[in-house]
Structure formats: C-alpha cells, structure tokens
Amino acid sequence: MNRIIIPALSVACALIANAQSDIITLDLTKATTELKFDAETGAWAGTYDDDAQSIDSQCFSFVHNSMGEYKTWWGFTASNSADNTRRDDTIKFQFSNMAKGGICLNDDGTVMTDENGMPVVSADVPYLVSYANKYYGQHPADMAFNDGKAYEAIGVYVNLNSYPYYCIEYGDAFARAFHNGDRFTLTIHGIAPDNSEKAIDVDLASYTNGDLTINRGWKYVDLTSLGVVNEIYFSLVSTDAAAWGDNTPDYFCLDKLMVKPTGTSAISSVNPDDTTITYDRASRTVSIGNAGFAAVYDTAGQRVMASDSNTFSIASLSAGVYIIKARNSNLKIVK
C-alpha cells in the first residue's frame, strides 16, 4: 500500500522562530542575483550559464555549478515551476517540486499557513532546486554566508523534487521503484566556525512493512541542533544504489531557510598574529593585509592555490566554498 504524506509540519517551532524579529528567512523575491525563469520548464535562466556561480539572497549564498555545453548543473538552481506532473523528458523538466510552488510569507516575514496549519504555496514564489549527487564533490550542495559572519541555524523547509518522486513510486530506465526496506534520505550538515560538523537526517521517502511513505508537501526541519554555523551543505543517499552512486536521482527542493545573527565572525582565531582577510566577490579578489603569504583550501582540506601577494585573484577556481588562511586567520568564502 502506498501512503502519500503531506506532512503535519512542526508549525509551532517555525512560528516561534519567525516571531523573533532578528530571524532572517530566505526570501528569493529579495535575491540580489537576477532571477529570470524559463516559461516552459520554470528553470532559472542561469542554470546552464557557466559564469553564474551562486544564487544570493539576503545573507545567503547558494553555490551553483554547471557545464552548459553538456546541459549539466549541480549544487543549487532556482525555479518557479508549479507543474508537478509526471513527464517522460525528466531531464528537461527536472525543476519542479511536488507542492507546486514556493512558500508564501506574511508581511511580518512569518510563514503563511492555511486553516490546517500547512504553509501556503504559490506558483508566484520562487524556490531552490538542488542536485546533490556526491559524484560532484565532498559538499555537493553548499551554502555559506556572503557577509563573512556566522549564524545560528533555526530551520528550513524541504520538499521532494518531482523527478525522484516518480522514480521512487514507479521506477524508470535507471532507478527501480522502491520496495520494502528502501529509504531516500537528505542529510543537512552544519559546519561551525571551528570547522566542527553536526548533521541532521531527514527521510524524504521510506518503505517500511509494506508501506511507502513519500514526502509530497513542504516539510519543516528544525536545525537548532546544528548550533552556530558559517556553512551548511546538503547530501542525499538512496538505498537504490550501484557502484557509481545512487540510482534514485539525487534532487530535492528547499525554501525559507531561517537563521539568526549571533555577532560571531566566521574567522575562528583572533590573536596578535592574525591579519585581516577580505574578499571582493565582484572582482574575485582576496586581500590579506600585510600577511605576505596566503593559501586557499577547498572544503576537502586540499590546498588549491597559494600567493605571496597581499592581493590576488581566485577567478581561475571553480565555483564553491573555500577557506583562505593567512598567518593565524582564516575566512570561509563563496566563489
């Protein structure tokens, strides 16, 4: 028996958090990245633009990668698709969610809910789609803060993308329909300023005792156990997998990420040997005061660049999250 869940959300947690005036709630209608959408698919126009390296809104920066020549992207893109119908051309129509739109906000920034306490959804509200396949890196879908600060994680809404939804229910040429014991799990990882990591697991679909529970609506996830973070990344794992990775397409959707300012810098050490590190995203230029030497590391800890200049460009690096170290200072940035 199949059981499709439109989840009874932890609305109380969401409303309590949002009632605090200092909570910052992701609202893509405020994006500083220009968001134009394809009329047929709903996909952000920058999805296959190799120069489009992130989607920025308020303090949030969601990393985007693409190889436009091959119509391939990973990390995050945006969408305004409200069409969740099953399609044969899944690659073209991979930009939808099962709730049929993004989540509406009240004038005071709180999540708008209906008489049943469910978030109100509208086709006019854009949301994020993520392809989080681990083949593309240790942090396949990454978010960091574009102001160099750390924030207290509060909560987020997630949803099942329509591509894996129909694969889980019916299967396709690559993935089988789920059977007893199968799970499709989203893991949300929070990285603190000291680079320690905590994680939260969220089942988007599970098949237990002959009962398929599959997420169809926006599901609220309490993130407070992650604590103070300066980076959040997302990964997916399916029990339908092979030697090269998941057969179930590793997509999910995200909206209304909520964080709280702490006044904490993302620089983890402060002492007389520190130096000031700044990053100008417009010019892709790093400045390191009078340190004389700096190294740039990826999120796997591999050094990808070094410079003995007080100002240098990282334009040659791929889009992603990097840590810049100079003397005893470090700064996490999004390129």
N, C-alpha and C positions, 0 to 999 in steps of 0.2 A: 504494500500500500504506500502510495506517495502522499506525503504531508507537506504542503507548501506553507511556509510561515511568513506572515507579515508581522514582524516581531513586536511584542509588547515592550516598548523601549523603557530604559531606565530614565524616564522623563524627569522624575524628581531630581536626580543628580544633575541632569542637564539644566533644568530651570534654576536650581540653587546656584550653580556655577555662573550661569548667564546673568543672574540678578546682581552680581557684583560688577560695579561699573568699570573695574580695571581689567576685566576679562576681554581678550582680543579674540574675536571669532572670524575665521576665514570667510570672506565675502568676495567672490570673484567679480562682482559688479564694481568693486573698487580696485581691480587689478591695475597695476602700472604697466604690465605687459599688454600690448594691444591684442584684444581677443575678438577676432572675426571668425565666423564659422561657416563651413560648407553647408549649403542649403539642402543637399541631399543626404549627407551622412551625419551632419552635426559636428564633425571634427574641426578642431581649431586649425585655422589656416596655416599655422606654423608647424604643424605636426611633422611634415617632411622637409622642413627648412633646416639645413644643417647649421645655419648660423643662429638659429633660435635655441638658446642653451638653458633657458629656465622660464618658468612662469612665476611672476612675482605679484603678490598682493599683500598690502599692509607690511607686516614684518616677515612674512613667509616667502621662501624661495624654493620652488619645487624643481628639481633637476630634470631636464629634458635632453634626450639624445636621439639622433636619427642618422640614417644613411638613406637620404632621399632618393638616390639613384635606384635603390633596391626596394623602395617603399617599405622601409623598416624603421621602427622607432621603439624606444624603451624608456623606462622611467615614468614620467608623467606627461600627459597632454590634457587638454580641456575639451569639453563637449557641451552642446545644448540639445542633444538628441533626446526626444521623448518617445521614440519608436522602439519598443522592446520586442517586436515580432521576430519570429524565427526566420532566418534568411539562409539561402544556400551560399551566397557570397559573404562568408563570415569575415574575411579579411577587409573587405570594403566597408562592411557595416559592423565594425568592432567597437564602436564609440558610444554604445547605449548602456543604460542600466535598467534593471527590472522595475524600479519605482517610477520610471517615465518622467524624469526631470530632477532638478536640484531642489534644495530645501529653502523655503521662504523664511525671511526674518521679519520680526515686528520692528516698529520704528525705534524701539529702545535696544535693538540688537539681539534680543532673545529669539529662540527658535519658535516659529509659529506652529501651533498644534490645533488639531481638529477636536471635535467633541469626544473622541475616543482617546485623546492624548497622543495621537500619532502626528509626526511632522507633516505640515502641509507642503506639497510638492507642486512645482510649476515648471512647464516647458520653457518659461522665460528666464529661469535661473540656471546659469551655467554651473558645472561641477567638474571634478577631475576624474580622469580615467588613468589607470596605471597598468603598465605591462611590467611585471616584476619577476621576470624569468632570471634565475641565478646564473644562467649562461653568460649574461652580460656584466657580471661583476659581483664582488662581495656584498655591495649595497645596491641592489638592482633598482630600487625606487627610493630616492633620497630627498630629504627636506632639511634645510638649515635656515637660520635666520639671517636676513640680509643687512642687519644693523650691528652685527658683531656682539650681540648680547645673548645671555642665556635666559630661558623662560621656564616657568613651572607648567608642566603638562597638565591639562584639565580633562579634555575629552575629544572625541571625534565621531563622526557618523561614517559608516562604511556600508557598501552595498555590493551585491554580486553583479558583475558585468554580464550582459546577455549572452556573450559568446561562450564562456564556461558554463553558464546556467543550462543552456540547451545541450551542451556536450555531456554534462553530468546527468541530465534526465534521459537523453536519447542516444548519446554517443555520436561519433562521426567517423571519418576515414582514419583519424589518428587516435582518438580517445574513445574508450568504451563507456557505456552508461554505468553509473555507479551500482554496486551490489553490496551485500551485507559486509560491514567492516570498513567501508571506504569513508575517507574524510578529505575535505578541501579546507586547509587551514591557513589563515592570514596571521603572520607574526608581526607585531609592532615593536620595534626596537628603539629605546631611548638611550642616547649617549650623553653622559654628564660632562661638565667642563673638565673633570679629571680623567676623562676617557673611559670611565667605568660604564658598563652597559647593563640595562634591565630590559625585560621583554614581556609582552602580553600576547597570548594566543587567542584567536577568535575563529571558531568554526563557521565557515560560510555555507558548508554543506556537510551532512553526515548521514550515513546509512547504518542504522542500529536496529537489530532484532526485526528485520523486515520492514523498517520504517525509514523512508527517505525524508529527512528534514533539510530543506533548501531555502536559503535566505532570498527573499524577494523584495522586501522593503528596506528603508534606511535603518540601520542598526546602530544604536548609540553604544560606544565603548568608553568606559571610564579609564582615563590614562593617569590618574593621580599617583598610582603606584610607581610610575616612571620617575617621579620627582622632578628636579631641575635638570633641564636638558639644553644642549645647544645644537643637537641634531636628532632627527627622528628618521629612521628608514624602515622600509616595509619589505617583507618577503612572503612568498607563498609556497606551499608544498601540498602535493596531492598523493594519495595512495595509489592512484593510477599513474605509474611512472615506469620509465625504462632506463637503460644505462646512460642515455644522453640527457635525462631530466624528465620533467612531468609531461605526460600525455595530455592531461587536462590543461587547457590554455590558462596561463598564469596572469589573468586580468582581474582587477577589482576596481571599484569606484569609491571616491572619497569626497566628503563635503563637510563644511563647518568644523574644521579643526579649531580647538579652543586652547589658548594658553594664557598665562598670567605673568606680567612683568615681575621680575624679582630685584632688579637693580644690580644683578650679578653680571660681571663681564665674562665673556667667553674665553678670555685669557686666563689660564689656570694658575699661573705663578706670578707673584709680584715681589721683587726684591731689588737691591741696588744694581744688580747686573742685568736687569730687564731693559728692553728697548721698546719703543713704540712701533707697532706694526699696523699699517693701514692698507686698504685695498680699494682701488677705484674700479668699479665694475664696468663703467662705460669705456674706459681705455684698457682694461685688463692689466692694470699696472699695480705692482706692490711697492710700497715704500717702507723702509726698515730703520729710519732714524740714522744713527751713526754706528750701527752694529758691525758693519764691514763684511758680514757673511750671513747668508740665509739659505735654508733648504726647504723644499716643498715636498710634502709626502701625500700619497693617496690614502684612502680610508683603510687599505690593507696594510699600511705601515711601510710601503715601499717608497724610497726616495725617487722622485720623478724629475727633479730639477734642483739646481743649486746656483747661487750667484754671489759674487763678492762685490756687487754694486749696491748702493743704497736704494736704487730704484731700478726695477726690472719688470719685464712683461711676461705674463704667463699665457699669452694668446695662443701659443702652439699646443697647449694642453687640451685634452678632450673636456667636454662638459662634465661637471661632477663636483664633489665636495673634496676640499684639500685642506691640509694643515700646514701652515707656514711657521717655521721655527727660526728664531734669531736670538742668540745668547740664551737667556732663560725664559724668553717669552714665546708664546705660540698663539696663533689665531686661526680659527676654522672659518673657511670662506666657501662660497658657492660660485663656481665659474659657469 
